[in-house]
Amino acid sequence: MAAALSNHHLCWPTTSGVDSIARISVAKSGHCGSPRFSTHLNAESLVGTSLKARSDYRSWSSSFGCVRRIYLAEEQKWSQNAYRRRVPLPKCSGGMRRRAVSEGDFTGDADEGFIRSRLAVFLSGGGSNFRALHASTLSNSIFGDIVAVVSDKPGCKGCEYSRESNIPVFSYPLSPKHAPDGLSPVDLVETLRKLEVDYILLAGYLKLLPEELVKSYPRSILNIHPALLPAFGGKGYFGMKVHEAVIKSGARVSGPTVHFVDEKYDTGPILAQRVVPVRADDSPIDLAARVLKEEHVLYCEAVAALCEDRIFWREDGVPIIRRSWDGPAEYY
């Protein structure tokens, strides 16, 4: 287990003195996959460098299998929708700071090497989970920013909230009734790549994702389902239908499941679950309200772990979460 969960660092060829202070933290046979590599500054490599050199660091990301360089300079101000944002110390989450401490890469005066993840949320309805995720990004509980919303129903309440929050909305798939300007699968992937989206979060999105998108974001798409998978999942199990089926089955417990997404409905690797009781006099509405309350908490916790690189993969293909970067490693 220890070998499967260990990290190592790769030092990339340098073209200037600035490059020498950048280290790329890459997972070794088990770390969570991502379209990017997480980058941080190494305390030892900062010794003897100027303040200017410390602020001019390089991050690396992977796009369609190719490594491309993104140059960030302190004196340049980039648009949030075009480039990643450097985040000063007050904006760095506690989890990321603790990770730096655990790896010996925190000098005590800067977290400048960490880059906030860029998130896209897919939804089809009211977007209560989207709102919870957005609130967590604003409070910095999640070390990332929602930079796009994608919906098959661009007139839904969740999209209205997105526009009010100045988050761009994109339509997918093409639908003469709901989304006449919907994107094609290839255009959808291209749009997300242009926005440099790291992770995709499904929050009540009812359509099956195109194969092109799933393959472009391996181990980087999460969904939340309102039942304990693998039970009560699959095509047709959504919304109140799920809770009706749970009560009808006689199950004594239910709860939300966060899982990675593959090409089918609700069959991807399970990441986290939360259990709630099913009471004898529950109606589907009662049970739905109880589960939804836990969804908001569980999904934010899972996404926070994703953005803080606390998700690892066992050798049998099961994802697990490191509880914290504090102290000894504990997984669940």
GUTIKOL-991779 format. One record per residue (C-alpha): residue number from 0; y, x, z. Coordinates in Angstrom, 3 decimals. Layout:
BEGIN
[NUM,[Y,X,Z]];
...
***
This chain:
BEGIN
[0,[0.000,0.000,0.000]];
[1,[2.406,2.776,0.931]];
[2,[1.997,4.460,-2.413]];
[3,[2.508,1.246,-4.296]];
[4,[5.748,0.489,-2.478]];
[5,[7.361,3.919,-2.543]];
[6,[10.556,4.690,-4.444]];
[7,[11.553,7.901,-6.191]];
[8,[14.686,9.167,-7.847]];
[9,[15.242,10.424,-11.374]];
[10,[18.097,12.745,-12.215]];
[11,[19.371,12.173,-15.736]];
[12,[20.668,14.973,-18.016]];
[13,[24.327,15.606,-17.394]];
[14,[27.199,16.099,-19.790]];
[15,[29.891,16.693,-17.186]];
[16,[30.351,17.381,-13.513]];
[17,[30.817,13.699,-12.889]];
[18,[27.271,12.874,-14.043]];
[19,[25.778,15.214,-11.492]];
[20,[26.745,12.940,-8.617]];
[21,[24.897,9.920,-10.025]];
[22,[21.313,9.290,-9.016]];
[23,[19.177,6.526,-10.404]];
[24,[16.906,4.747,-7.960]];
[25,[13.844,3.692,-9.932]];
[26,[10.826,1.913,-8.558]];
[27,[7.466,3.633,-8.693]];
[28,[4.646,1.313,-9.790]];
[29,[5.647,-1.736,-7.855]];
[30,[9.381,-2.135,-7.501]];
[31,[11.011,-5.300,-8.776]];
[32,[11.690,-5.133,-12.494]];
[33,[15.220,-5.624,-13.744]];
[34,[17.223,-5.203,-16.954]];
[35,[19.129,-2.518,-15.114]];
[36,[18.458,0.411,-12.810]];
[37,[20.184,0.236,-9.429]];
[38,[22.537,3.172,-9.021]];
[39,[23.903,4.810,-5.905]];
[40,[25.601,8.034,-4.903]];
[41,[23.671,10.683,-3.035]];
[42,[25.326,12.144,0.055]];
[43,[24.149,15.688,-0.662]];
[44,[25.345,15.641,-4.258]];
[45,[28.802,14.531,-3.158]];
[46,[29.385,17.715,-1.193]];
[47,[32.071,19.804,-2.840]];
[48,[33.126,17.141,-5.325]];
[49,[36.659,15.869,-5.512]];
[50,[37.746,12.361,-4.585]];
[51,[38.368,11.743,-8.286]];
[52,[34.809,12.761,-9.091]];
[53,[33.494,10.439,-6.420]];
[54,[35.303,7.501,-7.940]];
[55,[34.236,8.298,-11.505]];
[56,[30.546,7.586,-11.347]];
[57,[28.147,6.429,-13.965]];
[58,[25.600,3.635,-13.790]];
[59,[22.741,3.174,-16.129]];
[60,[21.137,-0.032,-17.333]];
[61,[18.250,-0.869,-19.577]];
[62,[18.736,-3.231,-22.488]];
[63,[15.871,-4.122,-24.832]];
[64,[14.021,-1.000,-23.710]];
[65,[16.937,1.334,-24.362]];
[66,[18.982,3.037,-21.672]];
[67,[22.685,2.659,-22.143]];
[68,[25.495,4.171,-20.139]];
[69,[28.269,2.131,-18.567]];
[70,[31.302,4.160,-17.539]];
[71,[33.338,2.836,-14.647]];
[72,[36.606,4.508,-13.623]];
[73,[38.690,3.714,-10.596]];
[74,[41.960,3.565,-12.482]];
[75,[40.615,1.114,-15.075]];
[76,[40.425,-2.598,-14.335]];
[77,[37.731,-4.420,-16.225]];
[78,[37.312,-8.148,-16.737]];
[79,[34.561,-9.606,-14.556]];
[80,[32.974,-11.287,-17.575]];
[81,[32.883,-8.088,-19.595]];
[82,[31.924,-5.251,-17.242]];
[83,[30.395,-4.708,-13.844]];
[84,[32.773,-4.565,-10.921]];
[85,[33.077,-1.692,-8.516]];
[86,[33.152,-3.021,-4.998]];
[87,[35.060,-1.262,-2.212]];
[88,[33.615,-0.867,1.269]];
[89,[34.706,-4.251,2.722]];
[90,[32.870,-6.039,-0.101]];
[91,[29.585,-4.158,0.261]];
[92,[26.932,-6.323,1.887]];
[93,[25.366,-5.234,5.140]];
[94,[21.957,-5.160,3.493]];
[95,[23.062,-2.697,0.840]];
[96,[24.764,-0.505,3.428]];
[97,[21.608,-0.482,5.576]];
[98,[19.565,0.466,2.529]];
[99,[21.866,3.439,1.907]];
[100,[21.477,4.504,5.530]];
[101,[17.685,4.199,5.351]];
[102,[17.575,6.426,2.271]];
[103,[20.039,8.942,3.668]];
[104,[22.579,8.174,0.969]];
[105,[25.382,6.717,3.072]];
[106,[28.167,9.106,3.984]];
[107,[29.871,6.671,6.357]];
[108,[33.022,6.184,4.317]];
[109,[32.005,4.628,0.987]];
[110,[29.434,2.406,-0.701]];
[111,[30.952,2.909,-4.115]];
[112,[27.685,3.607,-5.905]];
[113,[26.346,0.083,-5.470]];
[114,[26.915,-2.432,-8.224]];
[115,[26.964,-6.172,-7.602]];
[116,[24.295,-8.000,-9.557]];
[117,[25.397,-10.375,-12.286]];
[118,[23.694,-13.752,-12.097]];
[119,[23.238,-16.669,-14.478]];
[120,[22.269,-20.096,-13.110]];
[121,[20.393,-22.676,-15.181]];
[122,[20.704,-26.325,-14.086]];
[123,[20.337,-29.896,-15.296]];
[124,[21.866,-32.056,-12.577]];
[125,[24.041,-32.104,-9.491]];
[126,[23.534,-28.425,-8.759]];
[127,[23.260,-28.467,-4.965]];
[128,[21.252,-25.237,-4.989]];
[129,[23.781,-23.749,-7.399]];
[130,[26.578,-24.619,-4.974]];
[131,[24.676,-23.021,-2.100]];
[132,[24.097,-19.861,-4.131]];
[133,[27.722,-19.729,-5.213]];
[134,[28.924,-20.095,-1.621]];
[135,[26.636,-17.231,-0.578]];
[136,[28.036,-14.960,-3.280]];
[137,[31.581,-15.756,-2.175]];
[138,[30.730,-15.015,1.463]];
[139,[28.903,-11.845,0.358]];
[140,[25.596,-12.982,1.819]];
[141,[24.324,-12.445,-1.716]];
[142,[25.398,-9.130,-3.215]];
[143,[26.145,-10.541,-6.640]];
[144,[28.343,-12.816,-8.726]];
[145,[27.495,-15.879,-10.795]];
[146,[28.966,-15.110,-14.204]];
[147,[27.467,-17.936,-16.270]];
[148,[25.904,-21.379,-16.030]];
[149,[23.483,-22.663,-18.657]];
[150,[22.545,-26.326,-18.916]];
[151,[20.777,-28.775,-21.178]];
[152,[23.266,-31.379,-19.929]];
[153,[26.725,-29.743,-20.014]];
[154,[28.333,-32.933,-18.713]];
[155,[26.369,-32.995,-15.438]];
[156,[27.919,-32.623,-11.981]];
[157,[26.734,-29.060,-11.626]];
[158,[28.561,-28.049,-14.804]];
[159,[31.691,-29.821,-13.622]];
[160,[31.604,-27.751,-10.439]];
[161,[31.067,-24.612,-12.525]];
[162,[34.152,-25.276,-14.635]];
[163,[36.195,-26.023,-11.525]];
[164,[35.070,-22.633,-10.194]];
[165,[36.058,-20.882,-13.460]];
[166,[32.452,-20.048,-14.305]];
[167,[31.730,-20.407,-18.040]];
[168,[29.186,-23.043,-19.083]];
[169,[26.795,-22.637,-22.023]];
[170,[24.514,-25.257,-23.524]];
[171,[20.828,-24.784,-24.203]];
[172,[18.898,-26.083,-26.024]];
[173,[20.539,-27.796,-28.959]];
[174,[20.514,-31.583,-28.432]];
[175,[22.361,-34.088,-30.644]];
[176,[22.824,-36.342,-27.620]];
[177,[23.566,-34.000,-24.712]];
[178,[24.337,-30.582,-26.210]];
[179,[25.371,-30.712,-29.895]];
[180,[26.714,-27.152,-29.603]];
[181,[23.596,-25.819,-27.880]];
[182,[22.496,-22.235,-28.412]];
[183,[19.345,-21.108,-30.154]];
[184,[16.872,-19.004,-28.121]];
[185,[18.055,-15.809,-29.820]];
[186,[21.725,-16.688,-29.270]];
[187,[20.984,-17.501,-25.626]];
[188,[19.490,-14.063,-25.008]];
[189,[22.347,-12.385,-26.867]];
[190,[24.945,-14.316,-24.851]];
[191,[23.378,-13.324,-21.530]];
[192,[23.123,-9.711,-22.650]];
[193,[26.779,-9.645,-23.625]];
[194,[27.620,-10.912,-20.139]];
[195,[25.351,-8.176,-18.745]];
[196,[23.366,-10.674,-16.712]];
[197,[20.860,-8.979,-14.417]];
[198,[19.011,-11.989,-13.032]];
[199,[18.509,-15.619,-14.039]];
[200,[18.213,-18.332,-11.377]];
[201,[16.828,-21.756,-12.216]];
[202,[18.310,-24.429,-9.966]];
[203,[17.006,-27.804,-11.044]];
[204,[16.682,-26.849,-14.693]];
[205,[14.152,-29.211,-16.293]];
[206,[13.516,-27.528,-19.635]];
[207,[10.886,-24.919,-20.363]];
[208,[12.482,-21.526,-20.966]];
[209,[12.018,-20.024,-24.433]];
[210,[9.542,-17.194,-24.753]];
[211,[12.272,-14.903,-26.066]];
[212,[14.219,-15.235,-22.821]];
[213,[11.221,-14.783,-20.519]];
[214,[10.160,-11.620,-22.319]];
[215,[13.725,-10.268,-22.290]];
[216,[13.989,-10.648,-18.498]];
[217,[10.613,-9.629,-17.047]];
[218,[10.357,-10.141,-13.283]];
[219,[14.009,-11.115,-13.281]];
[220,[13.935,-14.928,-13.437]];
[221,[13.533,-17.045,-10.300]];
[222,[12.959,-20.765,-9.874]];
[223,[12.846,-23.012,-6.833]];
[224,[10.380,-25.896,-6.715]];
[225,[10.483,-28.698,-4.089]];
[226,[6.807,-28.454,-3.090]];
[227,[4.307,-25.870,-1.909]];
[228,[2.933,-24.419,-5.117]];
[229,[0.405,-24.212,-6.602]];
[230,[0.021,-27.837,-5.472]];
[231,[2.267,-30.535,-6.963]];
[232,[3.573,-28.366,-9.774]];
[233,[3.517,-28.298,-13.534]];
[234,[4.904,-30.450,-16.299]];
[235,[6.171,-33.802,-15.036]];
[236,[6.490,-32.715,-11.405]];
[237,[10.216,-32.697,-10.742]];
[238,[12.738,-34.497,-8.556]];
[239,[11.558,-37.517,-6.617]];
[240,[8.229,-37.542,-8.475]];
[241,[7.169,-34.472,-6.511]];
[242,[7.825,-36.060,-3.124]];
[243,[6.168,-39.299,-4.123]];
[244,[3.040,-37.353,-5.075]];
[245,[3.059,-35.394,-1.808]];
[246,[3.259,-38.538,0.327]];
[247,[0.632,-40.341,-1.750]];
[248,[-1.770,-37.399,-1.362]];
[249,[-1.699,-37.619,2.419]];
[250,[-0.532,-34.022,2.807]];
[251,[0.838,-33.288,6.274]];
[252,[3.188,-30.516,5.185]];
[253,[5.441,-29.786,2.223]];
[254,[8.344,-27.488,1.487]];
[255,[10.132,-25.436,-1.155]];
[256,[8.664,-22.556,-3.152]];
[257,[10.606,-19.741,-4.811]];
[258,[8.652,-18.109,-7.612]];
[259,[9.123,-15.849,-10.591]];
[260,[9.146,-17.577,-13.950]];
[261,[6.694,-17.129,-16.800]];
[262,[6.177,-19.049,-20.037]];
[263,[4.729,-22.135,-18.316]];
[264,[5.904,-24.667,-15.736]];
[265,[5.591,-23.508,-12.105]];
[266,[2.828,-20.943,-12.672]];
[267,[4.681,-17.671,-12.037]];
[268,[4.038,-15.422,-9.008]];
[269,[5.096,-17.008,-5.713]];
[270,[7.792,-15.076,-3.857]];
[271,[8.621,-17.199,-0.794]];
[272,[7.874,-20.562,0.805]];
[273,[9.136,-22.641,3.704]];
[274,[7.092,-25.389,5.401]];
[275,[8.418,-28.747,6.609]];
[276,[6.427,-31.630,8.132]];
[277,[5.553,-34.787,6.257]];
[278,[5.969,-37.573,8.763]];
[279,[3.887,-40.723,8.858]];
[280,[6.829,-42.996,8.087]];
[281,[8.487,-40.762,5.483]];
[282,[9.834,-42.229,2.290]];
[283,[10.227,-39.949,-0.739]];
[284,[13.977,-39.930,-0.053]];
[285,[13.422,-38.829,3.573]];
[286,[11.088,-36.029,2.546]];
[287,[13.364,-34.937,-0.291]];
[288,[16.311,-34.552,2.086]];
[289,[14.243,-32.481,4.522]];
[290,[12.938,-30.191,1.796]];
[291,[16.337,-29.805,0.110]];
[292,[17.875,-28.531,3.341]];
[293,[15.304,-25.739,3.416]];
[294,[15.718,-25.065,-0.310]];
[295,[19.337,-24.065,0.192]];
[296,[18.393,-21.542,2.875]];
[297,[15.240,-20.166,1.261]];
[298,[16.709,-19.699,-2.208]];
[299,[19.730,-17.826,-0.905]];
[300,[17.493,-15.544,1.161]];
[301,[15.275,-14.801,-1.847]];
[302,[18.205,-14.102,-4.163]];
[303,[19.819,-11.884,-1.531]];
[304,[16.596,-9.849,-1.408]];
[305,[16.570,-9.660,-5.208]];
[306,[20.135,-8.364,-5.351]];
[307,[19.485,-5.836,-2.565]];
[308,[16.352,-4.441,-4.225]];
[309,[14.127,-5.636,-1.381]];
[310,[11.445,-7.161,-3.599]];
[311,[8.330,-5.096,-4.243]];
[312,[5.128,-5.801,-6.135]];
[313,[1.683,-5.275,-4.685]];
[314,[-1.016,-3.730,-6.840]];
[315,[-2.565,-7.184,-7.294]];
[316,[0.660,-8.501,-8.857]];
[317,[1.962,-10.425,-5.845]];
[318,[5.683,-9.984,-5.048]];
[319,[6.647,-9.415,-1.432]];
[320,[10.001,-9.148,0.315]];
[321,[11.089,-6.362,2.608]];
[322,[12.684,-8.161,5.521]];
[323,[15.489,-5.672,6.003]];
[324,[16.508,-2.104,5.277]];
[325,[16.827,-1.613,9.038]];
[326,[14.118,0.321,10.830]];
[327,[10.424,0.334,9.874]];
[328,[9.477,-1.530,6.710]];
[329,[8.253,-5.069,7.314]];
[330,[7.182,-7.297,4.451]];
[331,[6.510,-10.996,4.074]];
***
